[in-house]
Amino acid sequence: MRTQETTLEATYVYQVTLWWTVQADAQYTFNAGAGQNPNDPIAPLRNTFVIGVCANLTF
């Protein structure tokens, strides 16, 4: 039986110059995929941690 999935997200934007910003992002998911692996319904998936960076240039 599938249960719930919970995600926490933190993001931060740093303005390097007037035309350049960098944004960092981190996400942690508890019970990813609602705890069920479609290839193996008995083994639950683990929690996940994802980080990312985005750069924005304005001209």
MMTF fields as JSON, N, C-alpha, C and O atoms, coordinates in Angstrom:
{
  "mmtfVersion": "1.0.0",
  "mmtfProducer": "UNKNOWN",
  "numBonds": 235,
  "numAtoms": 236,
  "numGroups": 59,
  "numChains": 1,
  "numModels": 1,
  "chainsPerModel": [1],
  "groupsPerChain": [59],
  "chainIdList": ["A"],
  "bondAtomList": [4, 2, 8, 6, 12, 10, 16, 14, 20, 18, 24, 22, 28, 26, 32, 30, 36, 34, 40, 38, 44, 42, 48, 46, 52, 50, 56, 54, 60, 58, 64, 62, 68, 66, 72, 70, 76, 74, 80, 78, 84, 82, 88, 86, 92, 90, 96, 94, 100, 98, 104, 102, 108, 106, 112, 110, 116, 114, 120, 118, 124, 122, 128, 126, 132, 130, 136, 134, 140, 138, 144, 142, 148, 146, 152, 150, 156, 154, 160, 158, 164, 162, 168, 166, 172, 170, 176, 174, 180, 178, 184, 182, 188, 186, 192, 190, 196, 194, 200, 198, 204, 202, 208, 206, 212, 210, 216, 214, 220, 218, 224, 222, 228, 226, 232, 230],
  "bondOrderList": [1, 1, 1, 1, 1, 1, 1, 1, 1, 1, 1, 1, 1, 1, 1, 1, 1, 1, 1, 1, 1, 1, 1, 1, 1, 1, 1, 1, 1, 1, 1, 1, 1, 1, 1, 1, 1, 1, 1, 1, 1, 1, 1, 1, 1, 1, 1, 1, 1, 1, 1, 1, 1, 1, 1, 1, 1, 1],
  "groupList": [{"groupName": "MET", "atomNameList": ["N", "CA", "C", "O"], "elementList": ["N", "C", "C", "O"], "formalChargeList": [0, 0, 0, 0], "bondAtomList": [1, 0, 2, 1, 3, 2], "bondOrderList": [1, 1, 2], "singleLetterCode": "M", "chemCompType": "L-PEPTIDE LINKING"}, {"groupName": "ARG", "atomNameList": ["N", "CA", "C", "O"], "elementList": ["N", "C", "C", "O"], "formalChargeList": [0, 0, 0, 0], "bondAtomList": [1, 0, 2, 1, 3, 2], "bondOrderList": [1, 1, 2], "singleLetterCode": "R", "chemCompType": "L-PEPTIDE LINKING"}, {"groupName": "THR", "atomNameList": ["N", "CA", "C", "O"], "elementList": ["N", "C", "C", "O"], "formalChargeList": [0, 0, 0, 0], "bondAtomList": [1, 0, 2, 1, 3, 2], "bondOrderList": [1, 1, 2], "singleLetterCode": "T", "chemCompType": "L-PEPTIDE LINKING"}, {"groupName": "GLN", "atomNameList": ["N", "CA", "C", "O"], "elementList": ["N", "C", "C", "O"], "formalChargeList": [0, 0, 0, 0], "bondAtomList": [1, 0, 2, 1, 3, 2], "bondOrderList": [1, 1, 2], "singleLetterCode": "Q", "chemCompType": "L-PEPTIDE LINKING"}, {"groupName": "GLU", "atomNameList": ["N", "CA", "C", "O"], "elementList": ["N", "C", "C", "O"], "formalChargeList": [0, 0, 0, 0], "bondAtomList": [1, 0, 2, 1, 3, 2], "bondOrderList": [1, 1, 2], "singleLetterCode": "E", "chemCompType": "L-PEPTIDE LINKING"}, {"groupName": "LEU", "atomNameList": ["N", "CA", "C", "O"], "elementList": ["N", "C", "C", "O"], "formalChargeList": [0, 0, 0, 0], "bondAtomList": [1, 0, 2, 1, 3, 2], "bondOrderList": [1, 1, 2], "singleLetterCode": "L", "chemCompType": "L-PEPTIDE LINKING"}, {"groupName": "ALA", "atomNameList": ["N", "CA", "C", "O"], "elementList": ["N", "C", "C", "O"], "formalChargeList": [0, 0, 0, 0], "bondAtomList": [1, 0, 2, 1, 3, 2], "bondOrderList": [1, 1, 2], "singleLetterCode": "A", "chemCompType": "L-PEPTIDE LINKING"}, {"groupName": "TYR", "atomNameList": ["N", "CA", "C", "O"], "elementList": ["N", "C", "C", "O"], "formalChargeList": [0, 0, 0, 0], "bondAtomList": [1, 0, 2, 1, 3, 2], "bondOrderList": [1, 1, 2], "singleLetterCode": "Y", "chemCompType": "L-PEPTIDE LINKING"}, {"groupName": "VAL", "atomNameList": ["N", "CA", "C", "O"], "elementList": ["N", "C", "C", "O"], "formalChargeList": [0, 0, 0, 0], "bondAtomList": [1, 0, 2, 1, 3, 2], "bondOrderList": [1, 1, 2], "singleLetterCode": "V", "chemCompType": "L-PEPTIDE LINKING"}, {"groupName": "TRP", "atomNameList": ["N", "CA", "C", "O"], "elementList": ["N", "C", "C", "O"], "formalChargeList": [0, 0, 0, 0], "bondAtomList": [1, 0, 2, 1, 3, 2], "bondOrderList": [1, 1, 2], "singleLetterCode": "W", "chemCompType": "L-PEPTIDE LINKING"}, {"groupName": "ASP", "atomNameList": ["N", "CA", "C", "O"], "elementList": ["N", "C", "C", "O"], "formalChargeList": [0, 0, 0, 0], "bondAtomList": [1, 0, 2, 1, 3, 2], "bondOrderList": [1, 1, 2], "singleLetterCode": "D", "chemCompType": "L-PEPTIDE LINKING"}, {"groupName": "PHE", "atomNameList": ["N", "CA", "C", "O"], "elementList": ["N", "C", "C", "O"], "formalChargeList": [0, 0, 0, 0], "bondAtomList": [1, 0, 2, 1, 3, 2], "bondOrderList": [1, 1, 2], "singleLetterCode": "F", "chemCompType": "L-PEPTIDE LINKING"}, {"groupName": "ASN", "atomNameList": ["N", "CA", "C", "O"], "elementList": ["N", "C", "C", "O"], "formalChargeList": [0, 0, 0, 0], "bondAtomList": [1, 0, 2, 1, 3, 2], "bondOrderList": [1, 1, 2], "singleLetterCode": "N", "chemCompType": "L-PEPTIDE LINKING"}, {"groupName": "GLY", "atomNameList": ["N", "CA", "C", "O"], "elementList": ["N", "C", "C", "O"], "formalChargeList": [0, 0, 0, 0], "bondAtomList": [1, 0, 2, 1, 3, 2], "bondOrderList": [1, 1, 2], "singleLetterCode": "G", "chemCompType": "PEPTIDE LINKING"}, {"groupName": "PRO", "atomNameList": ["N", "CA", "C", "O"], "elementList": ["N", "C", "C", "O"], "formalChargeList": [0, 0, 0, 0], "bondAtomList": [1, 0, 2, 1, 3, 2], "bondOrderList": [1, 1, 2], "singleLetterCode": "P", "chemCompType": "L-PEPTIDE LINKING"}, {"groupName": "ILE", "atomNameList": ["N", "CA", "C", "O"], "elementList": ["N", "C", "C", "O"], "formalChargeList": [0, 0, 0, 0], "bondAtomList": [1, 0, 2, 1, 3, 2], "bondOrderList": [1, 1, 2], "singleLetterCode": "I", "chemCompType": "L-PEPTIDE LINKING"}, {"groupName": "CYS", "atomNameList": ["N", "CA", "C", "O"], "elementList": ["N", "C", "C", "O"], "formalChargeList": [0, 0, 0, 0], "bondAtomList": [1, 0, 2, 1, 3, 2], "bondOrderList": [1, 1, 2], "singleLetterCode": "C", "chemCompType": "L-PEPTIDE LINKING"}],
  "groupTypeList": [0, 1, 2, 3, 4, 2, 2, 5, 4, 6, 2, 7, 8, 7, 3, 8, 2, 5, 9, 9, 2, 8, 3, 6, 10, 6, 3, 7, 2, 11, 12, 6, 13, 6, 13, 3, 12, 14, 12, 10, 14, 15, 6, 14, 5, 1, 12, 2, 11, 8, 15, 13, 8, 16, 6, 12, 5, 2, 11],
  "groupIdList": [1, 2, 3, 4, 5, 6, 7, 8, 9, 10, 11, 12, 13, 14, 15, 16, 17, 18, 19, 20, 21, 22, 23, 24, 25, 26, 27, 28, 29, 30, 31, 32, 33, 34, 35, 36, 37, 38, 39, 40, 41, 42, 43, 44, 45, 46, 47, 48, 49, 50, 51, 52, 53, 54, 55, 56, 57, 58, 59],
  "secStructList": [7, 7, 7, 7, 7, 3, 3, 3, 3, 3, 3, 3, 3, 3, 3, 3, 3, 6, 6, 3, 3, 3, 3, 3, 3, 3, 3, 3, 3, 3, 1, 4, 4, 4, 4, 7, 5, 6, 6, 5, 6, 6, 1, 7, 7, 7, 7, 3, 3, 3, 3, 3, 3, 3, 3, 3, 3, 7, 7],
  "xCoordList": [0.834, 0.0, 0.893, 1.881, 0.539, 1.295, 0.875, -0.288, 1.876, 1.594, 1.864, 1.525, 2.446, 2.684, 4.155, 5.035, 4.402, 5.739, 5.859, 4.964, 6.96, 7.161, 8.484, 9.501, 8.478, 9.686, 9.949, 9.048, 11.21, 11.671, 12.592, 13.437, 12.433, 13.244, 13.787, 13.076, 15.063, 15.702, 16.377, 17.02, 16.229, 16.842, 17.426, 16.946, 18.46, 19.118, 19.584, 20.169, 19.33, 19.759, 20.813, 20.6, 21.949, 23.052, 23.255, 23.447, 23.214, 23.417, 24.9, 25.414, 25.586, 27.019, 27.293, 28.136, 26.587, 26.66, 25.235, 24.283, 25.085, 23.747, 23.074, 21.846, 23.855, 23.311, 23.49, 23.122, 24.056, 24.352, 23.903, 24.347, 23.01, 22.611, 22.86, 22.787, 23.154, 23.361, 22.382, 22.293, 21.648, 20.657, 21.015, 21.143, 21.174, 21.427, 20.118, 19.291, 19.937, 18.706, 19.037, 19.854, 18.398, 18.565, 17.179, 16.332, 16.969, 15.687, 15.957, 16.829, 15.197, 15.276, 13.87, 12.927, 13.737, 12.429, 12.4, 13.235, 11.432, 11.198, 10.214, 9.207, 10.503, 9.583, 9.369, 8.233, 10.451, 10.395, 9.567, 9.661, 8.772, 7.913, 6.806, 6.254, 6.482, 5.477, 5.855, 4.989, 7.164, 7.659, 7.564, 7.81, 7.225, 7.073, 7.869, 7.74, 8.685, 9.463, 8.608, 8.22, 8.297, 7.427, 8.028, 7.293, 9.365, 9.998, 10.033, 10.14, 9.944, 9.965, 9.025, 9.456, 7.76, 6.772, 7.035, 6.416, 7.92, 8.194, 9.255, 9.15, 10.28, 11.369, 11.015, 10.798, 10.952, 10.644, 11.847, 12.994, 11.564, 12.632, 13.17, 12.481, 14.414, 15.012, 14.667, 14.078, 15.047, 14.919, 15.906, 16.916, 15.624, 16.497, 16.959, 16.269, 18.145, 18.703, 19.227, 20.05, 18.754, 19.127, 19.592, 18.955, 20.711, 21.172, 21.304, 21.54, 21.152, 21.257, 21.704, 21.603, 22.197, 22.64, 22.13, 22.164, 21.66, 21.167, 21.809, 21.82, 22.34, 22.912, 22.025, 21.614, 21.728, 20.887, 21.69, 22.232, 21.754, 22.436, 21.399, 20.591, 21.417, 20.47, 21.241, 22.117, 20.901, 21.563, 20.548, 20.909],
  "yCoordList": [-1.167, 0.0, 1.249, 1.316, 2.214, 3.467, 4.377, 4.426, 5.092, 6.037, 7.447, 7.761, 8.286, 9.671, 9.929, 9.18, 11.004, 11.458, 12.901, 13.709, 13.235, 14.583, 15.129, 14.435, 16.38, 17.008, 18.317, 19.134, 18.498, 19.761, 20.407, 19.734, 21.709, 22.397, 23.692, 24.429, 23.955, 25.208, 25.8, 25.086, 27.096, 27.764, 29.098, 29.71, 29.536, 30.796, 31.439, 30.77, 32.741, 33.474, 34.485, 35.276, 34.452, 35.385, 36.245, 35.722, 37.55, 38.454, 38.798, 39.556, 38.232, 38.416, 39.826, 40.536, 40.229, 41.584, 42.03, 41.305, 43.213, 43.698, 42.832, 42.804, 42.13, 41.344, 39.829, 39.063, 39.384, 37.959, 37.509, 38.058, 36.498, 35.894, 34.395, 33.771, 33.835, 32.395, 31.904, 32.476, 30.834, 30.289, 28.847, 28.007, 28.569, 27.207, 26.628, 27.354, 25.318, 24.663, 23.287, 22.56, 22.928, 21.594, 21.045, 21.749, 19.772, 19.11, 17.773, 17.015, 17.494, 16.199, 15.615, 16.255, 14.401, 13.752, 12.534, 11.637, 12.519, 11.375, 10.446, 10.897, 9.157, 8.165, 8.418, 8.488, 8.553, 8.875, 7.856, 6.653, 8.337, 7.462, 6.841, 5.801, 7.493, 6.997, 5.629, 4.831, 5.359, 4.158, 2.877, 1.808, 2.927, 1.691, 1.749, 2.692, 0.742, 0.598, -0.168, -1.302, 0.41, -0.291, -1.594, -2.481, -1.719, -2.954, -4.033, -5.218, -3.635, -4.584, -4.06, -3.298, -4.446, -3.879, -4.181, -3.557, -5.104, -5.438, -4.504, -4.123, -4.128, -3.28, -1.806, -1.36, -1.035, 0.387, 1.172, 0.757, 2.312, 3.208, 3.959, 4.109, 4.429, 5.192, 6.666, 7.099, 7.418, 8.877, 9.408, 8.762, 10.582, 11.15, 12.541, 13.253, 12.915, 14.247, 14.744, 14.08, 15.913, 16.463, 17.903, 18.678, 18.256, 19.641, 20.152, 19.373, 21.452, 22.031, 23.481, 24.129, 23.971, 25.355, 25.912, 25.227, 27.153, 27.819, 29.197, 29.939, 29.544, 30.872, 31.635, 31.096, 32.885, 33.744, 34.969, 35.695, 35.18, 36.342, 37.223, 36.733, 38.523, 39.455, 40.48, 41.174, 40.563, 41.521, 42.471, 43.355],
  "zCoordList": [0.0, 0.0, 0.0, 0.731, -0.813, -0.857, 0.296, 0.698, 0.808, 1.891, 1.394, 0.253, 2.187, 1.772, 1.472, 1.898, 0.73, 0.391, 0.858, 0.608, 1.536, 2.065, 1.556, 1.596, 1.075, 0.554, 1.284, 1.474, 1.693, 2.253, 1.229, 0.639, 1.015, 0.014, 0.599, 1.282, 0.317, 0.722, -0.504, -1.274, -0.681, -1.823, -1.374, -0.42, -2.07, -1.759, -3.049, -3.902, -3.203, -4.391, -3.972, -3.053, -4.652, -4.394, -5.634, -6.731, -5.463, -6.594, -6.672, -5.85, -7.673, -7.856, -8.375, -7.828, -9.424, -9.982, -10.286, -9.999, -10.863, -11.21, -12.273, -12.356, -13.079, -14.192, -14.017, -14.908, -12.874, -12.695, -11.305, -10.297, -11.256, -9.984, -10.037, -11.096, -8.882, -8.739, -7.675, -6.588, -8.002, -7.083, -6.751, -7.642, -5.463, -5.0, -4.462, -3.91, -4.627, -4.217, -3.657, -4.222, -2.541, -1.949, -1.61, -1.062, -1.949, -1.67, -0.993, -1.417, 0.067, 0.748, 0.759, 1.224, 0.247, 0.16, 1.069, 0.959, 1.959, 2.823, 2.125, 1.58, 2.143, 1.585, 0.092, -0.376, -0.638, -2.071, -2.844, -2.599, -3.759, -4.551, -3.73, -4.092, -2.613, -1.671, -1.141, -0.781, -1.094, -0.428, -1.218, -0.658, -2.467, -3.224, -4.516, -5.297, -4.732, -5.952, -6.961, -6.679, -8.132, -9.083, -9.61, -10.046, -9.574, -10.039, -8.964, -9.279, -7.701, -6.586, -5.507, -4.642, -5.537, -4.623, -3.156, -2.293, -2.842, -1.448, -0.855, 0.311, -1.642, -1.14, -1.313, -2.44, -0.218, -0.342, -0.858, -0.693, -1.485, -1.915, -0.701, 0.308, -0.815, 0.268, 0.129, -0.861, 1.14, 1.086, 0.058, -0.224, -0.507, -1.537, -1.13, -0.402, -1.616, -1.403, -2.739, -3.37, -3.176, -4.473, -4.278, -3.564, -4.92, -4.889, -6.319, -7.243, -6.499, -7.826, -7.75, -6.708, -8.867, -8.97, -10.293, -11.316, -10.268, -11.457, -11.547, -10.565, -12.704, -12.921, -13.888, -14.916, -13.566, -14.405, -14.827, -13.994, -16.142, -16.704, -17.388, -18.177, -17.091, -17.69, -18.512, -17.997, -19.8, -20.688, -21.28, -22.056]
}
